Amino acid sequence: MSLTLPDPIARYFAADKHSDAASLAACFTPDATVIDEGNTYVGHEAIRQWLANASTQYTYTVEPFALAQHDGRTIVTSRLNGNFPGSPVDLRYIFALESDGIAALEIVP
């Protein structure tokens, strides 16, 4: 199944395939917020560092397979496969978009 993702989200998942933290961080607005595994990251530098750490700690692939809209947010459900505890796992990526960027992302099981 092929999903048509909004451009900022499509860029996010494309950059994630290449483990490119700088390109991933560029998908976000300057004051964006990411919540993942109970931690909050605010702004490009904090988001870039979070992504860089994740890509060095684990090897993984992400395959989006479902798309929904709820309360003005875009929810992408993806399968993560990798060398981390509990793999594989389906996660929901809850995006808030602003202009042509990601203003907020929360990743939840």
C-alpha positions, -999 to 999 in steps of 0.1 A, spaced: 0 0 0 14 34 -10 6 64 11 4 100 -1 19 119 28 19 157 31 52 171 18 69 179 52 61 144 65 72 127 33 105 146 35 109 135 72 105 98 64 127 101 33 155 117 53 150 91 81 158 63 56 193 78 51 198 85 89 206 121 80 200 140 112 206 175 96 181 169 68 156 155 93 160 185 116 154 208 86 119 193 82 109 211 114 100 247 121 127 266 141 108 263 174 93 228 168 88 203 196 94 165 195 82 141 222 97 106 221 101 80 248 91 105 276 116 131 265 109 165 249 132 182 224 127 218 213 143 236 184 165 225 155 196 217 175 179 196 201 160 178 174 191 172 153 209 158 184 180 135 193 180 121 157 218 118 156 217 98 189 189 75 177 207 67 144 240 58 162 224 38 190 202 16 168 199 4 132 163 5 121 139 9 92 106 27 92 77 19 69 46 40 71 15 20 64 -15 41 77 -25 77 75 -53 95 95 -63 130 105 -75 138 140 -80 172 157 -59 190 131 -30 166 133 -18 140 109 -12 106 123 11 82 105 13 46 118 46 30 109 64 -3 114 98 -1 130 122 -30 125 157 -29 139 182 -39 166 163 -24 195 144 -42 223 109 -51 213 115 -50 175 94 -49 154 69 -24 167 42 -3 153 44 34 163 21 64 157 38 95 146 15 124 154 24 155 134 13 191 137 22 210 105 28 247 101 33 262 67 58 239 50 73 224 82 67 202 111 58 222 142 53 193 165 58 155 165 49 130 192 59 94 187 37 69 207 31 31 207 
